[in-house]
Amino acid sequence: MQTRIQKWGNSLGLRIPRSFAAQAEVEEGSTVDLTVENGRLLVRPLRRRTYALSELLKKVNRRNLHREVSTGGPVGRESW
């Protein structure tokens, strides 16, 4: 598909057709990574990783489990 780059304030803007946005899973407000590689403009959606506590805890084992770390005594009005 061909489209035009248009002036948008002091910058240039590119409109993304709805069908392309749906395929790339982007919408208004989505964050993208914009780069130039070998003279080509690349726009890649950034995906925020989601974590589940159960999945993270499965990765804890004897080798990566650390002991309690002392951060010192109370400094302000903390109640212990």
N, C-alpha and C positions, 0 to 999 in steps of 0.2 A: 504494500500500500504506500502511496506517496502522499505526503502532506507538506505544508509550508511552515517554516519558522517565521514567527511574527514578532514585531517589536512590542515589548511589555514594559513600560516605564523606561528605565535606562538599560534594561536587560532584553534578552530574547526569550520567547516562550514557544513551547511545542505542545500542541493539543494531542491528547491520546484518545483515540476513538474508544467508545464504550466497550466494544467487543474485545479490543486489545487489553484494556484495563481489567476486564473480567478474567481473561486468560492469565494475566500476570498477577491477579489477586491484589490489585491496588485500587485505592479509592481516594477521594478528596482527603487531604491531610496525611496520606501515607508518606513515609520517609523512604527516599531512594538514594542510592550511591551513583554519582555521576562521574564518569571517567572518560579519558580519551586514550585509546590503545591503537597504535598504528594508523593514526588519522581517522579512526572511527569513534563516534560518540556512543558510549554505552550507558544505558540507564538500567540499574538493577534494583529491584525492591529489596529493602532490608527487612529481615524477619526478626522479630523479637523472640528470643528463645523462652519457652515456658518450661518450668521445672515442677515436678511433683516430689513432695518430700519423701514419699516411699521409694521412688527411683533413686534419689540422692543417697538415702540411707543404705540402700543395697550396695553402694560402693564403699562403705566404711568397713574396714577390716583391721586386724591387729597391726599391720604395717603402717597404716596411715592414721590410726587413732592416737591422739596425743593426750597427755595428762592435763589436769586443770592448770591454768595459767594464772599466777597471782598478778593482780593489777595494783596492788598496794591497798592501804587502808582508806577509810572514808575521807573525802576532801571537803564536802559541804554538809548538807543536812540529810544525807542518805540514811535510811533506817535499815539496819541489818538484822 
